[in-house]
Amino acid sequence: APRLVVGEKRRSERLAAVLHQVQDGAGAAGTVLMLPLSYCFAFVNQWLWARVHGRELIQTAGLRQVDRTAAALETAQDALLCLVGPQIPLLLESLPGRSFPGVIRLHFAGGPFPQEHLDQVQVLFPRARIFNNYGCAEAMPRLTVRPLEDSAEARNVGRPVPGIEMKAGEHGEILFRSPYAAVALYDGDAMTRLGPEDWIPSGDLGQELPDGSWQLGGRTNEVFKRFGEKISLPQLLRTVHEAWPGQAAFFRAADQAGEPGHVLVLSPTPDDRQLRQVLRGFRKNHPRTHWPLRVESSPALLVLPNGKVDAKGLGAMQGKTVHWRQRL
């Protein structure tokens, strides 16, 4: 259900100023907007950043008008761009062979970092310095930043932004305190004020590494027990991407006995050889209890307006093809 996240103008402007420093934003003359401004990442990292630092804001309709967006990227000079990982396969499919050297800062957030597509990303944006960003709407929206060169691990989201404290709770959930965070939350029933001493849950699992950076373990709803064993959907997704070059996502489902499980959806439709490669990856790396209940496909994955895969909507999506079922 939707929630209202209440931020504060001065806090968000301070965050935009801090991000300008830690993200090496001084060299960027403007920013090309490909995400909706209702997405907090784009609002702070692009619209507010441009306003605070006097940079040009170039608005586009994103992948809904791919030719016009490509034209904006081609004419941009020393631009900052923000994307979510699922947009990369769509860009590669829609703009084969294209390159946009005018983009010099490229930021990812809002989902898994597209580590499996990095070679292609660097062809698309040959001059861009790349950053992996992590946070949540309650953080307005930033907690950590990692320059690409700091780690080869997609789950590594870097160190906290100056001024932000993070810790792991009793069950591995990430909690934070931030001087830039939201000041209140409203869920339709009540308003909850967030104080400076409150530890706020991010909704993710993770751990701090010895160098002070953080490694994600997945959303709290992406890690669950099946027959007593802990299932991590982000870990399984890495196995899929080792064998599958297209898009992939899971949605939660129960088996015939009511035991929690998950279904893998691939896009576009795999051939028999590609399906065998994906299944071979599960056999090689995971016990059978970790395998999906089914492997399905669709010509395109269902996405939300901000470009993220709609995991809830995938389960009810019509027209999918079932390629394989697990038989226990």
C-alpha positions in Angstrom: 0.0 0.0 0.0 1.2 3.5 -0.7 2.8 5.5 2.1 3.5 9.2 2.5 7.2 10.0 3.2 7.6 13.5 4.5 11.0 15.1 3.9 12.3 18.5 4.8 13.6 21.0 2.2 16.7 22.1 4.1 17.7 18.5 4.9 17.4 17.4 1.3 19.3 20.4 0.0 22.1 19.6 2.4 22.1 16.0 1.1 22.3 17.2 -2.5 25.4 19.3 -1.5 27.1 16.4 0.2 26.4 14.1 -2.7 27.9 16.6 -5.0 31.2 16.1 -3.2 31.2 12.3 -2.7 29.9 11.6 -6.3 32.5 13.9 -8.0 29.7 16.0 -9.4 31.7 19.2 -10.0 32.6 18.2 -13.5 29.0 17.6 -14.6 27.4 20.6 -16.5 23.9 19.2 -16.4 21.7 16.1 -16.0 19.5 14.1 -18.3 16.3 12.9 -16.6 15.1 9.4 -17.6 13.3 8.5 -14.4 10.1 10.0 -13.0 10.5 12.7 -10.4 8.2 10.7 -8.1 11.2 8.4 -7.7 13.1 9.9 -4.8 16.5 8.9 -6.2 15.9 11.0 -9.4 14.3 13.9 -7.5 17.3 14.4 -5.1 20.2 13.2 -7.3 19.0 15.1 -10.4 16.3 17.7 -10.0 17.4 19.0 -6.6 21.1 18.6 -7.4 20.6 20.7 -10.5 18.7 23.4 -8.6 21.2 23.6 -5.7 24.3 23.7 -7.9 22.9 25.7 -10.9 23.1 22.9 -13.4 21.0 22.3 -16.5 18.1 19.8 -16.2 17.2 18.0 -19.5 13.8 16.2 -19.1 12.9 13.2 -21.3 10.1 10.6 -21.4 12.7 7.9 -20.8 12.2 4.6 -22.7 8.6 5.6 -23.6 10.1 7.8 -26.3 13.4 6.1 -26.9 14.4 8.0 -30.1 13.9 11.4 -28.4 15.7 10.3 -25.3 18.6 9.0 -27.4 18.7 12.4 -29.1 18.9 14.1 -25.8 21.7 11.8 -24.6 23.6 12.4 -27.9 23.5 16.2 -27.6 24.3 16.3 -23.8 27.6 17.8 -22.8 29.3 16.5 -19.7 26.1 15.2 -18.3 25.1 13.2 -15.2 22.6 10.4 -15.7 20.7 8.2 -13.2 19.3 4.8 -14.1 18.0 1.6 -12.5 19.5 -1.7 -13.5 16.5 -3.1 -15.5 16.8 -0.2 -17.9 20.2 -1.4 -19.3 18.9 -4.5 -21.2 16.1 -2.3 -22.6 18.5 0.4 -23.7 20.8 -2.2 -25.4 17.8 -3.7 -27.2 16.3 -0.4 -28.2 19.6 1.3 -29.2 21.9 -1.4 -30.6 25.4 -0.1 -31.4 24.8 3.4 -29.9 27.2 5.2 -27.7 26.8 8.4 -25.6 30.1 9.9 -24.7 28.4 13.1 -23.4 27.5 11.3 -20.2 30.4 11.5 -17.7 28.7 10.5 -14.5 26.4 7.4 -14.3 24.5 6.5 -11.2 22.5 3.3 -10.4 20.2 2.8 -7.5 16.8 1.2 -6.7 17.7 -2.5 -7.3 20.5 -4.8 -8.1 23.6 -3.2 -9.6 23.9 -4.4 -13.2 27.3 -6.1 -12.7 26.5 -8.7 -15.4 26.1 -5.9 -18.1 29.1 -3.7 -17.1 31.0 -4.3 -20.3 28.0 -3.2 -22.4 27.3 -0.3 -20.0 30.9 1.0 -20.6 30.3 0.8 -24.4 27.1 2.7 -24.0 28.7 5.4 -21.8 32.4 5.2 -22.6 33.4 8.4 -20.6 31.2 7.8 -17.6 32.5 7.3 -14.1 30.0 4.8 -12.6 28.5 4.7 -9.1 26.5 2.2 -7.2 24.1 4.0 -4.8 22.0 2.6 -2.0 19.3 3.9 0.2 15.5 4.0 0.7 12.7 6.6 0.6 12.9 7.0 4.3 16.6 8.1 3.9 15.5 10.8 1.3 16.9 8.6 -0.3 20.7 8.0 0.1 22.7 6.0 2.6 25.8 4.8 0.8 27.8 5.5 -2.4 30.3 3.2 -4.1 32.5 4.2 -7.1 32.6 1.3 -9.5 36.4 0.8 -9.0 36.1 0.2 -5.3 34.6 -3.3 -5.6 33.8 -6.0 -8.2 30.9 -7.3 -6.1 27.5 -6.1 -7.1 26.2 -6.4 -3.6 28.8 -4.1 -2.2 27.1 -0.7 -2.0 30.0 1.2 -0.5 30.5 3.3 2.6 27.9 5.5 4.3 27.6 9.1 3.1 29.2 11.5 5.6 27.0 12.1 8.6 25.0 8.8 8.3 25.2 6.0 10.8 24.4 2.4 9.9 24.2 -0.9 11.9 22.9 -4.4 11.5 20.0 -5.4 13.8 19.5 -8.7 15.6 18.4 -10.5 12.5 20.8 -8.8 10.0 18.4 -6.0 9.1 20.0 -2.7 8.2 19.1 0.2 10.5 20.3 3.8 10.0 20.3 7.3 11.4 20.7 10.2 9.0 20.6 14.0 9.4 19.0 14.0 5.9 16.3 11.5 6.5 12.5 11.9 6.3 10.9 13.6 9.3 7.7 11.6 9.3 5.8 8.7 7.7 2.1 8.4 7.1 0.5 5.0 6.2 -3.1 6.1 5.9 -3.9 5.4 9.5 -1.4 7.4 11.5 1.5 9.8 11.3 4.8 8.6 12.7 7.4 11.2 13.5 11.1 10.2 13.1 13.5 11.7 15.7 17.2 12.3 15.3 17.9 9.4 17.7 15.6 6.9 16.1 17.1 3.9 14.2 15.1 3.5 11.0 14.8 0.2 9.2 15.9 0.3 5.6 13.9 -2.8 4.6 17.1 -4.7 3.6 19.4 -7.3 5.1 23.1 -6.7 5.1 26.5 -6.6 6.9 29.3 -4.2 7.4 32.6 -5.4 5.9 36.0 -4.9 7.5 36.8 -1.9 5.2 33.7 0.0 6.4 31.6 -0.7 3.2 28.3 -2.5 3.3 27.2 -5.7 1.5 23.5 -6.3 0.9 21.8 -9.6 1.5 18.5 -8.7 -0.1 15.3 -7.1 0.8 13.7 -8.5 4.0 10.9 -10.0 1.8 13.4 -11.6 -0.6 14.9 -13.8 2.1 12.6 -16.5 3.5 12.6 -20.1 4.9 11.6 -23.0 2.7 11.5 -26.4 4.4 13.6 -24.8 7.2 16.3 -23.6 4.8 17.0 -19.9 4.2 16.4 -18.9 0.6 18.0 -15.7 -0.7 16.4 -14.6 -4.0 19.3 -12.1 -4.9 21.8 -14.9 -4.5 19.7 -17.1 -6.8 19.4 -14.3 -9.3 23.2 -14.1 -9.6 23.2 -17.8 -10.6 20.6 -17.1 -13.2 22.5 -14.2 -14.7 25.7 -16.3 -15.0 23.8 -18.4 -17.6 21.1 -16.0 -19.0 21.9 -12.8 -20.9 18.4 -11.4 -20.8 16.2 -10.1 -18.0 15.1 -12.2 -15.0 13.0 -11.8 -11.9 11.4 -13.8 -9.2 7.9 -13.6 -7.6 6.9 -15.4 -4.4 4.5 -18.3 -4.5 3.5 -21.4 -2.5 3.6 -25.0 -3.6 0.7 -27.4 -3.5 1.3 -28.1 0.2 1.4 -24.4 1.1 5.1 -24.3 1.6 6.7 -20.9 0.6 8.5 -20.9 -2.7 9.3 -18.7 -5.7 8.9 -18.7 -9.5 11.5 -17.5 -12.0 10.4 -15.4 -15.0 12.8 -14.8 -17.9 12.5 -12.3 -20.7 12.6 -12.7 -23.7 11.6 -16.3 -24.2 14.5 -18.7 -23.9 15.2 -21.6 -26.3 15.8 -25.1 -25.1 19.5 -24.7 -24.8 19.3 -21.5 -22.8 16.7 -23.1 -20.5 19.0 -26.1 -19.9 21.9 -23.7 -19.0 19.8 -21.9 -16.4 18.6 -25.2 -14.9 22.2 -26.5 -14.9 23.2 -23.5 -12.9 20.7 -24.3 -10.2 21.8 -28.0 -10.1 25.4 -27.0 -9.8 25.2 -24.3 -7.2 22.0 -24.9 -5.0 20.2 -27.8 -3.3 16.8 -28.7 -4.8 14.9 -26.9 -2.1 16.4 -23.6 -3.5 15.2 -24.2 -7.0 12.2 -22.3 -8.4 8.8 -24.0 -8.4 8.5 -23.0 -12.1 10.4 -21.3 -14.8 8.2 -19.0 -16.9 8.9 -16.5 -19.6 7.3 -13.4 -21.1 8.3 -11.1 -24.0 8.8 -8.3 -21.5 8.8 -8.1 -17.7 6.2 -6.0 -16.0 7.8 -2.8 -14.6 6.7 0.0 -12.3 6.8 3.7 -13.5 10.3 4.1 -11.9 11.7 1.2 -14.1 11.9 -1.4 -11.3 10.4 -4.8 -12.0 6.9 -5.2 -10.5 7.5 -8.4 -8.6 4.0 -8.5 -7.2 2.4 -7.9 -10.6 4.5 -10.7 -12.2 2.4 -13.4 -10.4 -0.9 -12.2 -11.9 0.6 -11.3 -15.3 -1.3 -13.0 -18.2 0.3 -14.6 -21.3 3.4 -16.1 -19.6 4.8 -19.4 -21.0 5.6 -22.2 -18.5 8.8 -24.0 -19.5 9.6 -26.2 -16.5 8.0 -27.3 -13.2 9.7 -28.7 -10.2 8.4 -32.1 -9.1 9.2 -32.9 -5.4 
